[in-house]
Amino acid sequence: MNIKFLGASKVVTGSNFLITTGTYNILIDCGLFQGSQELEKLNFEDFEFIPSEIDFVILSHAHIDHSGRIPKLVKEGFKGKIICTKATHDLAEIMLVDSGHIHESDAEWLSRKRERAGLPPVEPLYTADDARTSLNYFESKLYNQKFILNDSISLRFRDAGHILGSSIVELWITEKDDTLKIVFSGDLGTKDKPIIRDPELIEEADYLILESTYGNRLHENVAERSSKLMEIINKTVSRGGTVIIPSFAVGRTQELIYELNNYYAANNNLEEFMKVPIYIDSPMAISATEIFKRNSDCFDTETRKMILEGENPLHFPNLHFVRDHKESMRLNTAEYPKVIISASGMCTAGRIRHHLKHNLWKAKNSVVFVGYQAEGTLGRILKDGAQKVKLLGEEVAVLSEIHSIEGFSGHADQRDLIDWVKAFKKKPKRIFLVHGEKDSSKALSDLINKELGIPTLIPELGYTFQFEESVLKTNSGEILEPLQRRENIKKELQEVYDQFESLVSKTNLFVEDKLLEKNYDDLKNKLLDLQRELINLSLLLGK
């Protein structure tokens, strides 16, 4: 059995890992390369495997650098199952179709340019219809449901705390009576993020594939991010300027809405002129916000409490959603102070490029980056201090103030990553560091070796690792003793029962230890189904 690293190797984008057993071929993620032209050319190269021979795609989350080549995979012959959480499936429905539209638009523009040069047209990587076709192969699972894929592979998703539906992947693979457990961290979120839960801790792994996006740095104080953002907004508004925030449509935009909602709710006596209009100018971000509302079972305790008390954490009076492109264009001719939150988060496409073209050259304005900017992207170029940039065929002077607030990052920083690995009760034999630029991965590798003494490997693109032939089954099962497992599920059942009790009437709940020990996973899966139904019922009753 081996694993081949086909993306996110010494770069942040293009997440794609092929696990090959004697019988099955499994892909973890199938993401788009983003950033420099050299990187993006990789999207058009042939896969290093035959798509029709892939049995499963396990998708950690919906971000395009993890999901964006799935339509190409299906277009070229894949017929298996794409397995992810329900929220990831819901988000992929809008994100992949939107990606298809972008590829069509880019191909059309390039073909017109080539035609003028006497060259043949180009085909898009895939179309919106290709993306819709790929959605037919998706199959949704809930968090913490351990289920059997086939006679030798079991799978469980744990909450990664990165975006809605994001997952840590736990994969058990049995060959020749030996079981190997591989854990893929996915993109790990930071602690105390708004709306969604903190990343879950994992008990054990034989091998760990770990992201390293911020492996060489620490985020600023999370508690200060909102005050820093509001300080920038208020200063800009006071001088009559506009704040432009490039933001990822899924995850970051909803966090910004939540934080702004909290600020305005806590400052009811704020001068009216300081209650600047906030525009969410991204049709996909608007659709994603609606999907957030439909997946409230993924929310953290604080957000659920707000919902049950009748509050909408994703709305406030001076918040406006912009779908129509003409209204979007009018924002750039309106002279009054405002905040425009628009996609894409790295400024590689979308309406944000138009807003930057019309606003970057005005010194009274501000641009605020609230997420990672990959090498080669316009966002990275601006963040690195460029004085002029080319936008939509024009050279534009950069006179606006450029700010970056790392506290809004969706990725765990160096200390978060180290602490997460430290929580393993049974440490992995080896850690593969992916999804990070070279310096980030190297710094994290050095720290893991120093503090934890676990061997690490930073794979090159295309590198294949052969797993040990013999891994003792007793070292690859669940580490928890049966008594602890019974106590855990009793506690979880009681939590769900308490929710149920608040909605209907009191009832005695009896769970026998023998039944739990024999059918632990089945009971746990039914429990999770019930829990989801209960939170949905809570929302209905709260309306």
MOBELCOR-V377336 format. One record per residue. N is the residue number from 1. RES is the residue in one small letter. PSI is psi as a letter, one per 40 degrees, with the letter a starting at -180 (* if undefined). Layout:
{{N/RES/PSI} {N/RES/PSI}}
//
This chain:
{{1/m/h} {2/n/i} {3/i/h} {4/k/h} {5/f/h} {6/l/e} {7/g/i} {8/a/f} {9/s/h} {10/k/e} {11/v/i} {12/v/d} {13/t/i} {14/g/f} {15/s/h} {16/n/h} {17/f/h} {18/l/h} {19/i/h} {20/t/h} {21/t/a} {22/g/e} {23/t/d} {24/y/i} {25/n/h} {26/i/h} {27/l/h} {28/i/h} {29/d/i} {30/c/g} {31/g/i} {32/l/h} {33/f/h} {34/q/i} {35/g/b} {36/s/i} {37/q/d} {38/e/d} {39/l/d} {40/e/d} {41/k/d} {42/l/d} {43/n/d} {44/f/e} {45/e/i} {46/d/i} {47/f/i} {48/e/f} {49/f/i} {50/i/h} {51/p/d} {52/s/e} {53/e/e} {54/i/h} {55/d/d} {56/f/i} {57/v/h} {58/i/h} {59/l/h} {60/s/d} {61/h/i} {62/a/e} {63/h/i} {64/i/d} {65/d/e} {66/h/d} {67/s/e} {68/g/e} {69/r/e} {70/i/d} {71/p/d} {72/k/d} {73/l/d} {74/v/d} {75/k/d} {76/e/e} {77/g/e} {78/f/h} {79/k/e} {80/g/a} {81/k/i} {82/i/h} {83/i/h} {84/c/i} {85/t/i} {86/k/d} {87/a/d} {88/t/d} {89/h/d} {90/d/d} {91/l/d} {92/a/d} {93/e/d} {94/i/d} {95/m/d} {96/l/d} {97/v/d} {98/d/d} {99/s/d} {100/g/d} {101/h/d} {102/i/d} {103/h/d} {104/e/d} {105/s/d} {106/d/d} {107/a/d} {108/e/d} {109/w/d} {110/l/d} {111/s/d} {112/r/d} {113/k/d} {114/r/d} {115/e/d} {116/r/d} {117/a/e} {118/g/f} {119/l/i} {120/p/i} {121/p/i} {122/v/i} {123/e/i} {124/p/i} {125/l/d} {126/y/i} {127/t/i} {128/a/d} {129/d/d} {130/d/d} {131/a/d} {132/r/d} {133/t/d} {134/s/d} {135/l/e} {136/n/e} {137/y/e} {138/f/i} {139/e/h} {140/s/i} {141/k/i} {142/l/i} {143/y/i} {144/n/e} {145/q/h} {146/k/h} {147/f/i} {148/i/h} {149/l/d} {150/n/a} {151/d/e} {152/s/e} {153/i/h} {154/s/i} {155/l/i} {156/r/h} {157/f/h} {158/r/i} {159/d/h} {160/a/e} {161/g/f} {162/h/d} {163/i/i} {164/l/h} {165/g/e} {166/s/i} {167/s/i} {168/i/h} {169/v/h} {170/e/h} {171/l/h} {172/w/h} {173/i/h} {174/t/h} {175/e/h} {176/k/f} {177/d/e} {178/d/h} {179/t/h} {180/l/h} {181/k/h} {182/i/h} {183/v/h} {184/f/h} {185/s/d} {186/g/a} {187/d/h} {188/l/h} {189/g/i} {190/t/i} {191/k/i} {192/d/f} {193/k/i} {194/p/i} {195/i/d} {196/i/i} {197/r/i} {198/d/i} {199/p/h} {200/e/i} {201/l/i} {202/i/i} {203/e/d} {204/e/i} {205/a/i} {206/d/d} {207/y/i} {208/l/h} {209/i/h} {210/l/h} {211/e/i} {212/s/f} {213/t/d} {214/y/f} {215/g/e} {216/n/e} {217/r/i} {218/l/i} {219/h/i} {220/e/i} {221/n/h} {222/v/d} {223/a/d} {224/e/e} {225/r/d} {226/s/d} {227/s/d} {228/k/d} {229/l/d} {230/m/d} {231/e/d} {232/i/d} {233/i/d} {234/n/d} {235/k/d} {236/t/d} {237/v/d} {238/s/d} {239/r/e} {240/g/e} {241/g/i} {242/t/i} {243/v/h} {244/i/h} {245/i/h} {246/p/h} {247/s/i} {248/f/h} {249/a/d} {250/v/h} {251/g/c} {252/r/d} {253/t/d} {254/q/d} {255/e/d} {256/l/d} {257/i/d} {258/y/d} {259/e/d} {260/l/d} {261/n/d} {262/n/d} {263/y/d} {264/y/d} {265/a/d} {266/a/e} {267/n/f} {268/n/d} {269/n/e} {270/l/h} {271/e/i} {272/e/d} {273/f/e} {274/m/e} {275/k/g} {276/v/i} {277/p/h} {278/i/h} {279/y/h} {280/i/g} {281/d/g} {282/s/h} {283/p/d} {284/m/d} {285/a/d} {286/i/d} {287/s/d} {288/a/d} {289/t/d} {290/e/d} {291/i/d} {292/f/d} {293/k/d} {294/r/e} {295/n/f} {296/s/e} {297/d/e} {298/c/e} {299/f/i} {300/d/i} {301/t/d} {302/e/d} {303/t/d} {304/r/d} {305/k/d} {306/m/d} {307/i/d} {308/l/d} {309/e/e} {310/g/e} {311/e/i} {312/n/h} {313/p/e} {314/l/f} {315/h/i} {316/f/i} {317/p/d} {318/n/e} {319/l/h} {320/h/h} {321/f/h} {322/v/h} {323/r/d} {324/d/h} {325/h/d} {326/k/d} {327/e/d} {328/s/d} {329/m/d} {330/r/d} {331/l/d} {332/n/e} {333/t/e} {334/a/h} {335/e/e} {336/y/i} {337/p/i} {338/k/i} {339/v/h} {340/i/h} {341/i/h} {342/s/i} {343/a/i} {344/s/i} {345/g/d} {346/m/e} {347/c/f} {348/t/e} {349/a/i} {350/g/a} {351/r/d} {352/i/d} {353/r/d} {354/h/d} {355/h/d} {356/l/d} {357/k/d} {358/h/e} {359/n/d} {360/l/d} {361/w/e} {362/k/h} {363/a/d} {364/k/e} {365/n/i} {366/s/i} {367/v/h} {368/v/h} {369/f/h} {370/v/e} {371/g/i} {372/y/h} {373/q/h} {374/a/i} {375/e/h} {376/g/e} {377/t/i} {378/l/d} {379/g/d} {380/r/d} {381/i/d} {382/l/d} {383/k/d} {384/d/e} {385/g/f} {386/a/i} {387/q/d} {388/k/i} {389/v/i} {390/k/h} {391/l/h} {392/l/f} {393/g/e} {394/e/i} {395/e/h} {396/v/h} {397/a/i} {398/v/g} {399/l/e} {400/s/i} {401/e/h} {402/i/h} {403/h/i} {404/s/h} {405/i/g} {406/e/d} {407/g/e} {408/f/e} {409/s/i} {410/g/e} {411/h/i} {412/a/i} {413/d/a} {414/q/d} {415/r/d} {416/d/d} {417/l/d} {418/i/d} {419/d/d} {420/w/d} {421/v/d} {422/k/d} {423/a/e} {424/f/h} {425/k/d} {426/k/h} {427/k/i} {428/p/i} {429/k/d} {430/r/i} {431/i/h} {432/f/h} {433/l/h} {434/v/a} {435/h/f} {436/g/i} {437/e/i} {438/k/d} {439/d/d} {440/s/d} {441/s/d} {442/k/d} {443/a/d} {444/l/d} {445/s/d} {446/d/d} {447/l/d} {448/i/d} {449/n/d} {450/k/d} {451/e/d} {452/l/e} {453/g/f} {454/i/h} {455/p/h} {456/t/i} {457/l/h} {458/i/g} {459/p/i} {460/e/i} {461/l/h} {462/g/e} {463/y/h} {464/t/h} {465/f/h} {466/q/h} {467/f/i} {468/e/i} {469/e/d} {470/s/h} {471/v/h} {472/l/h} {473/k/d} {474/t/d} {475/n/e} {476/s/e} {477/g/a} {478/e/h} {479/i/d} {480/l/h} {481/e/i} {482/p/d} {483/l/d} {484/q/d} {485/r/d} {486/r/d} {487/e/d} {488/n/d} {489/i/d} {490/k/d} {491/k/d} {492/e/d} {493/l/d} {494/q/d} {495/e/d} {496/v/d} {497/y/d} {498/d/d} {499/q/d} {500/f/d} {501/e/d} {502/s/e} {503/l/d} {504/v/b} {505/s/i} {506/k/i} {507/t/i} {508/n/i} {509/l/h} {510/f/h} {511/v/h} {512/e/h} {513/d/d} {514/k/d} {515/l/d} {516/l/d} {517/e/d} {518/k/d} {519/n/f} {520/y/d} {521/d/d} {522/d/d} {523/l/d} {524/k/d} {525/n/d} {526/k/d} {527/l/d} {528/l/d} {529/d/d} {530/l/d} {531/q/d} {532/r/d} {533/e/d} {534/l/d} {535/i/d} {536/n/d} {537/l/d} {538/s/d} {539/l/d} {540/l/d} {541/l/d} {542/g/e} {543/k/*}}
//
